[in-house]
Amino acid sequence: MVADRAAQHGGTLGGLGQRPAQGALVALARFAQQRPLGGIGLGLVLVACGTAVFASVLSPFDPLDLHGGQEFVAPGAQFWLGTDNVGRDILSRILYGGRISLYVGLVAVLVGNTLGSLAGLVSAYFGGMFDTVLQRVVDAMMAFPLLVLALAIVAVLGPSVNNVVAAISVILFPQAARVIRSAVLSIKENPYVDAARAIGAGQARIIFMHVLPQCMAPYLVLASTAIGWAIVVEASISFLGAGPPPPTPTWGGMLSGAARLYAESAPWMVVFPGLAISLAVFGFNLLGDALRDVLDPRLRGSQ
């Protein structure tokens, strides 16, 4: 009898462990069914992230290996996407380059959007001199071409992955601050915020319990679309030679240098890295548009 009870409890605990995973899968399936384009975007994002995480398993060769006598090999059985001008496998370099592009995109968006959102929240909620100064800083930053600003930051800090992350985080800051500030200006006028003040709730409690949760929807929408944009900026910086130095594989770096010289005689050197960038950015944009429709009832109702 004791054994039967133990088995029953074990089965119950096992079921509890499986329910969150099953619930997540059901939610993803429902999301893909209701928003087919969002489902396609989610699929592309999962493929991009999966291939980047498991690049060491999926790559047939080391991305830095030079295969002597195998330069400019067209796509085939041995080298599925061909080789470049020094005999490096393009598929392996794309897979490892995806790690850098996604790392830069995710971390830059996490840092830049989070800091910008917190600044916008505090600015809108408290107002005053801080709000005035922040808005002038945001206006000044957005007056510059953002890619030029990112290139200038990398030029000062030096070419490295983390410096590219820092540069993109800086140029993401003003947009996040402006979007969240606009949202908080509307949120803080809601009756439930006035009610919280009336019962004596402190400023910190009002911000964290009533204002901040309402900012999560615009934050997630902004982040999902900003990741694709950050990947494009990273590729542009690498393409212009200011990104991580060779031989580090990056998608933008694969499009620059020798690839431009041999684009006609060895088009696979340009086509496949460009396709990787396009699919990843397309996936994040589709996912961001679908999340915007789901999380923002005003936009959903207007379409």
C-alpha positions as CSV (number, residue, x, y, z in Angstrom):
1,M,0.0,0.0,0.0
2,V,2.9,2.4,0.9
3,A,4.5,1.5,-2.5
4,D,1.2,2.3,-4.3
5,R,0.9,5.6,-2.5
6,A,4.5,6.5,-3.4
7,A,3.9,5.6,-7.0
8,Q,0.8,7.7,-7.0
9,H,2.7,10.7,-5.5
10,G,5.5,10.1,-8.0
11,G,3.1,10.1,-10.9
12,T,1.5,13.3,-9.6
13,L,4.8,15.1,-9.2
14,G,5.8,13.9,-12.7
15,G,2.6,15.2,-14.1
16,L,3.2,18.6,-12.4
17,G,6.7,18.7,-13.9
18,Q,5.3,18.0,-17.4
19,R,2.4,20.5,-17.2
20,P,4.5,23.7,-17.7
21,A,6.2,22.2,-20.7
22,Q,2.9,21.0,-22.2
23,G,1.3,24.4,-21.5
24,A,4.2,26.2,-23.2
25,L,3.9,23.9,-26.3
26,V,0.1,24.4,-26.4
27,A,0.5,28.2,-26.1
28,L,3.1,28.2,-28.9
29,A,0.8,26.0,-31.1
30,R,-2.1,28.3,-30.5
31,F,0.0,31.4,-31.2
32,A,1.1,29.8,-34.5
33,Q,-2.4,28.9,-35.4
34,Q,-3.9,32.3,-34.7
35,R,-0.9,34.2,-36.2
36,P,0.5,32.1,-39.1
37,L,3.1,34.7,-40.0
38,G,4.1,35.0,-36.4
39,G,4.4,31.2,-36.4
40,I,6.7,31.3,-39.4
41,G,8.8,34.0,-37.7
42,L,9.0,32.0,-34.5
43,G,10.1,29.0,-36.5
44,L,12.9,31.0,-38.2
45,V,14.0,32.4,-34.8
46,L,14.1,28.9,-33.3
47,V,16.1,27.6,-36.2
48,A,18.6,30.5,-36.0
49,C,19.0,30.1,-32.3
50,G,19.2,26.3,-32.4
51,T,21.9,26.3,-35.1
52,A,23.9,28.9,-33.2
53,V,23.7,27.0,-29.9
54,F,24.6,23.7,-31.5
55,A,27.1,25.1,-34.1
56,S,29.9,22.9,-32.7
57,V,27.8,19.8,-33.3
58,L,26.3,20.8,-36.6
59,S,29.5,22.3,-38.2
60,P,31.2,19.7,-40.5
61,F,34.6,21.6,-40.1
62,D,36.3,24.0,-37.8
63,P,35.4,27.5,-39.1
64,L,39.1,28.6,-39.1
65,D,40.5,25.5,-40.8
66,L,42.2,26.2,-44.1
67,H,41.8,23.4,-46.7
68,G,44.8,23.6,-49.0
69,G,43.9,23.2,-52.6
70,Q,40.2,23.6,-51.9
71,E,39.8,27.3,-52.5
72,F,36.6,28.5,-54.3
73,V,35.1,25.0,-54.2
74,A,31.4,25.3,-55.4
75,P,28.7,23.8,-53.1
76,G,28.8,20.1,-53.3
77,A,28.8,16.8,-51.3
78,Q,32.0,17.6,-49.3
79,F,31.4,21.3,-48.8
80,W,27.6,21.8,-48.8
81,L,27.8,25.6,-49.2
82,G,31.2,25.7,-50.8
83,T,34.5,27.3,-49.6
84,D,35.9,30.8,-49.6
85,N,39.1,32.2,-51.2
86,V,41.4,30.5,-48.6
87,G,39.6,27.2,-48.4
88,R,37.4,27.7,-45.3
89,D,34.1,25.9,-45.2
90,I,31.3,28.5,-45.6
91,L,28.6,26.5,-43.8
92,S,30.7,26.2,-40.7
93,R,31.5,29.9,-40.7
94,I,27.8,30.8,-41.1
95,L,26.9,28.6,-38.2
96,Y,29.6,30.0,-35.9
97,G,28.9,33.5,-37.2
98,G,25.3,33.1,-36.1
99,R,26.5,32.8,-32.6
100,I,28.1,36.2,-32.7
101,S,25.3,37.9,-34.5
102,L,22.6,36.5,-32.1
103,Y,24.8,37.2,-29.1
104,V,25.3,40.8,-30.2
105,G,21.6,41.2,-31.0
106,L,20.2,39.6,-27.8
107,V,22.7,41.2,-25.3
108,A,22.6,44.6,-27.0
109,V,18.8,44.7,-26.9
110,L,18.7,43.4,-23.3
111,V,21.1,46.1,-22.1
112,G,20.0,49.0,-24.3
113,N,16.3,48.4,-24.1
114,T,16.3,47.8,-20.4
115,L,18.4,50.8,-19.5
116,G,16.4,53.0,-21.9
117,S,13.1,51.6,-20.6
118,L,14.0,52.3,-16.9
119,A,15.1,55.8,-17.8
120,G,11.9,56.4,-19.7
121,L,9.8,55.1,-16.8
122,V,11.5,57.2,-14.2
123,S,11.4,60.3,-16.5
124,A,7.7,60.0,-17.2
125,Y,6.6,59.1,-13.7
126,F,8.5,61.8,-11.8
127,G,8.8,64.4,-14.5
128,G,10.7,67.6,-13.6
129,M,14.3,68.4,-14.5
130,F,15.2,64.7,-15.0
131,D,12.5,64.4,-17.7
132,T,13.6,67.6,-19.4
133,V,17.3,66.6,-19.4
134,L,16.6,63.0,-20.6
135,Q,14.4,64.3,-23.5
136,R,17.1,66.7,-24.7
137,V,19.7,63.8,-24.5
138,V,17.4,61.6,-26.5
139,D,16.8,64.3,-29.1
140,A,20.5,64.9,-29.4
141,M,21.3,61.1,-29.9
142,M,18.5,60.7,-32.4
143,A,19.7,63.6,-34.4
144,F,22.8,61.6,-35.4
145,P,22.6,58.8,-38.0
146,L,22.5,55.8,-35.7
147,L,24.9,53.7,-37.8
148,V,27.4,56.5,-37.9
149,L,27.1,56.9,-34.1
150,A,27.7,53.2,-33.6
151,L,30.7,53.2,-35.9
152,A,32.2,56.2,-34.0
153,I,31.7,54.4,-30.7
154,V,33.4,51.2,-32.0
155,A,36.2,53.4,-33.5
156,V,36.9,54.9,-30.1
157,L,36.5,51.6,-28.1
158,G,38.2,49.3,-30.6
159,P,37.0,46.4,-32.7
160,S,35.7,43.6,-30.6
161,V,32.4,41.7,-30.0
162,N,31.7,43.4,-26.6
163,N,32.5,46.8,-28.0
164,V,30.0,46.3,-30.8
165,V,27.5,45.2,-28.2
166,A,28.1,48.4,-26.2
167,A,27.8,50.6,-29.4
168,I,24.5,49.0,-30.4
169,S,23.2,49.3,-26.8
170,V,23.9,53.0,-26.8
171,I,22.0,53.6,-30.1
172,L,19.0,51.5,-28.8
173,F,18.7,53.5,-25.6
174,P,16.9,56.6,-27.0
175,Q,14.1,54.7,-28.8
176,A,13.4,52.5,-25.8
177,A,13.4,55.6,-23.5
178,R,10.9,57.4,-25.8
179,V,8.6,54.5,-26.3
180,I,8.3,53.5,-22.6
181,R,8.1,57.2,-21.5
182,S,5.1,57.6,-23.8
183,A,3.5,54.4,-22.3
184,V,4.1,55.5,-18.7
185,L,2.6,59.0,-19.3
186,S,-0.7,57.2,-20.2
187,I,-0.4,54.5,-17.6
188,K,0.1,56.8,-14.6
189,E,-3.2,58.6,-15.3
190,N,-5.2,55.4,-14.9
191,P,-7.7,55.2,-12.0
192,Y,-6.0,52.3,-10.3
193,V,-2.8,54.3,-9.9
194,D,-4.8,57.1,-8.3
195,A,-6.5,54.5,-6.1
196,A,-3.1,53.2,-5.0
197,R,-2.0,56.7,-4.1
198,A,-5.3,57.3,-2.2
199,I,-4.7,54.2,0.1
200,G,-1.2,55.4,0.9
201,A,0.9,53.2,-1.4
202,G,4.5,54.4,-1.7
203,Q,6.0,55.5,-5.0
204,A,8.2,52.4,-5.2
205,R,5.2,50.1,-4.7
206,I,3.1,52.0,-7.3
207,I,5.9,51.8,-9.9
208,F,6.8,48.1,-9.3
209,M,3.2,46.8,-8.7
210,H,1.1,49.0,-11.0
211,V,3.2,50.8,-13.6
212,L,6.0,48.5,-14.5
213,P,3.9,45.4,-15.3
214,Q,1.9,47.5,-17.8
215,C,5.1,48.4,-19.6
216,M,6.0,44.8,-20.3
217,A,3.9,44.5,-23.5
218,P,5.5,47.5,-25.3
219,Y,8.9,46.4,-23.9
220,L,8.6,42.9,-25.4
221,V,7.3,44.2,-28.7
222,L,10.1,46.7,-28.9
223,A,12.7,44.1,-28.0
224,S,11.5,41.5,-30.5
225,T,11.8,43.9,-33.4
226,A,15.0,45.5,-32.2
227,I,16.9,42.2,-32.2
228,G,16.6,42.0,-36.0
229,W,17.6,45.6,-36.4
230,A,20.6,45.0,-34.1
231,I,21.7,42.0,-36.2
232,V,21.6,44.3,-39.3
233,V,23.7,47.0,-37.5
234,E,26.2,44.4,-36.4
235,A,26.5,43.0,-39.9
236,S,26.9,46.6,-41.3
237,I,29.6,47.3,-38.8
238,S,31.5,44.1,-39.6
239,F,31.0,44.7,-43.3
240,L,32.6,48.1,-43.0
241,G,35.6,46.5,-41.2
242,A,34.9,47.9,-37.8
243,G,33.5,44.7,-36.2
244,P,35.3,41.8,-34.6
245,P,38.7,41.4,-36.4
246,P,39.4,38.4,-38.7
247,P,39.5,35.5,-38.6
248,T,36.5,35.7,-36.3
249,P,33.5,34.5,-38.4
250,T,30.7,37.1,-38.6
251,W,28.0,37.3,-41.1
252,G,28.8,40.9,-42.0
253,G,32.5,40.1,-42.2
254,M,31.9,37.2,-44.6
255,L,30.3,39.7,-47.0
256,S,33.2,42.1,-47.0
257,G,36.8,41.9,-48.2
258,A,37.5,39.0,-50.5
259,A,33.8,38.2,-50.9
260,R,33.2,41.5,-52.7
261,L,36.1,40.8,-55.0
262,Y,35.0,37.4,-56.0
263,A,31.2,37.9,-55.9
264,E,30.9,37.1,-59.6
265,S,33.2,34.1,-59.9
266,A,32.2,32.6,-56.5
267,P,28.7,34.0,-55.7
268,W,28.2,31.5,-52.9
269,M,30.6,33.5,-50.8
270,V,28.1,36.3,-50.8
271,V,24.7,34.6,-51.3
272,F,24.7,32.3,-48.3
273,P,25.8,34.7,-45.6
274,G,23.4,37.3,-47.0
275,L,20.6,34.7,-46.9
276,A,21.4,33.9,-43.3
277,I,21.1,37.6,-42.3
278,S,17.9,38.0,-44.3
279,L,16.2,35.0,-42.8
280,A,17.2,35.8,-39.2
281,V,16.0,39.4,-39.5
282,F,12.9,38.4,-41.3
283,G,12.0,35.9,-38.6
284,F,12.5,38.4,-35.8
285,N,10.4,41.0,-37.7
286,L,7.5,38.6,-38.3
287,L,7.6,37.6,-34.7
288,G,7.7,41.2,-33.5
289,D,4.8,42.2,-35.7
290,A,2.7,39.2,-34.4
291,L,3.6,40.0,-30.7
292,R,2.6,43.6,-31.3
293,D,-0.8,42.5,-32.6
294,V,-1.4,40.2,-29.7
295,L,-0.1,42.3,-26.9
296,D,-1.4,45.7,-28.0
297,P,-5.2,45.6,-28.2
298,R,-5.4,49.1,-29.8
299,L,-3.3,48.0,-32.8
300,R,-5.1,44.7,-33.0
301,G,-8.5,46.4,-33.1
302,S,-7.4,48.8,-35.8
303,Q,-6.4,46.1,-38.3
